[in-house]
Amino acid sequence: MTSEETVVSPTGAQLAAARKFVKAHGKPSRAVVENIGRAGARVVLVGADGALGDVVVPSAATGEALIEAVEDLDAASWDAETVNRTKIGAEHRRKMAGK
């Protein structure tokens, strides 16, 4: 986070989406914040069951604030443990391929 970046608090909808994901996919879930340029940042969620989800926020700082605000959501990076936890099914692969 740069000193110029203003932390915008996550919205109620963003918090609700992350909490719903954790409730549906197990505790603890992990979250990786990825900068996506002018659009902000994507908080990629990885459930305890391996499911993937995401929440788009205005900045990486907002993503970090989202993680801190959601119980049982742990900050992570794309390390071997997080990658190995993911379970990408055929439906998700088709969606990523644009089919």
N, C-alpha and C positions, 0 to 999 in steps of 0.2 A: 504494500500500500504506500503510495507517495503522500507527501505532506499536502499536496494540492488536492487530493481526492477527498471529497466530502462524503461522510458516511450517511447514506440514506437508509433509514430504518426499513426493514422488510414490511411489506403490506400484510394485512390480515389474511388476504387470500394466499399469499406466498407462504406464510406460516402455516395456514390450515392445510395447504397441499403437502408440505413437508411432514407435518404431524400425521396426516392421513396415510402417507406412504409408510412411515415408521410403524404405525399401528397395523397396517395390512401386511407388511413384509418382515416384521420381526425386529427385536432389539438385541444388541445395538445395531443400528444401521450406520453406514458411512456416507460421507459427503466429500466430493472433490470439487473445488471451485476452479472453473476454467474461464479465462478472459476470452470474450468473443468480440472484442473491438468496440466500435461505437454502440453496438446493441447492448453492451453491458457484460454480464457474466452468466455462465450456466453453472448451476449447482447440480452436479450429477450425483444421484442418490443410488446407493447400492445396499439393498436390504440384506438382512441376515439370511434370507432364503435365496439370495443371489439375484433377485429381480433388480432391474434398472429403472430409474425414473429421473426426472429432472425438473428444475424450477429455474426460470430465467429471471434475473434480477438486474437492476441498473448498473451495478459495479461489483468488483471483487470484494470490496469492503462490505457491501450489503450482503453478499453471499456469506462472508465470514460471520456477520452479525446474525444471519438466519441460522447458521449452524449452532452458534452459541445460545440462541433463544429456544431451540427445539430439544426437549429432553430426549435422551437416548439416540441422538444423532451426533456421531463423532467425526471430527475433521480428519481427512485422510489425503493421501496422494496416490498416484497410480503406481504404487509399489507392488511387489509380487503378491503379497497377501491380499490386497484389495482386488487386483486383477483376477487372481485365482478364485476369489469368492463369487465373481459374477457368473451367471448362468444365462447365456444368450440363446434363446430358443429360435426355432425356424421362423415363427411369425415376426419376431423382432428383426431378424436378418433380412427378411423380405421388405419390411418397412424401411430399413436403412438403405436397401438397394433401390428404393423408390418404386417398388412393385405393389 
